[in-house]
């Protein structure tokens, strides 16, 4: 199994969270209740400066009191003072698991000031596929050296995820496995990586099946919210559904030897 090539599983199931992008205030209660009834205890949102995140979290606290929230502004809260205004309301509600990339990632001194400001954990997203953003493994080391973060969202391939997990584990910081709302093969890889990672204890972004009508696997990953089970069998332990791949294909190319 892939997980055995990574040193063996530390767990046989991985904590996962539910997900939503931007929502109106009117959508929040029903959405939280829906995922809570499915068994999820954490819900992640994207947000920007126009979103009433305090109102969102208060509604979630009313409708699903045991549900935690991850807020991911993707750096769009822009400034420390804007972030502090939101933190002031959020900390009174008490259901925010963490804030991910609230302000531009290069402002590590300001990340530290936010971390010192309240007990809401501050998280840095380190996604190695974001080449245009210049994200690299060293970002995690610099964040730790600056005492700027309480944990990480890591997204990358097998070997680099293990390297990042070792860095977080050495610093005794938690992490989770990020995603790009992926299909089944890639999400299976995430499960193997997370199962072998000591730091990966926060809810991972393995939720493609929740928002896609098919993951292109013959048998979907076994989800028992709020966990996904480590697949059994050799390799990734999954099999592509060729019929589904053909059904959803919009373009094909054939390469032949000349």
Secondary structure, 3 states (H helix, E strand, C coil): CHHHHCCCCCCCEEEECEEECCCCHHHHHHHHHHHHHHCCCEEEEECCCCCCHHHHHHHHHHHCCCCEEEEECCCCCCCHHHHHHHHHHHHHHCCEEEEECCCCCCCHHHHHHHHHHCCCEEEEEEECCCHHHCCCCHHHHHHHHCCCCCEEEEECCHHHHHHHHHHHHHCCCEEEECCCCCCHHHHHHHHHHHHCCCCECCCECCCHHHHCCCCCECCCCCEECCEEECCCCCCCCCCECHHHHHHHCCCCCCCCCC
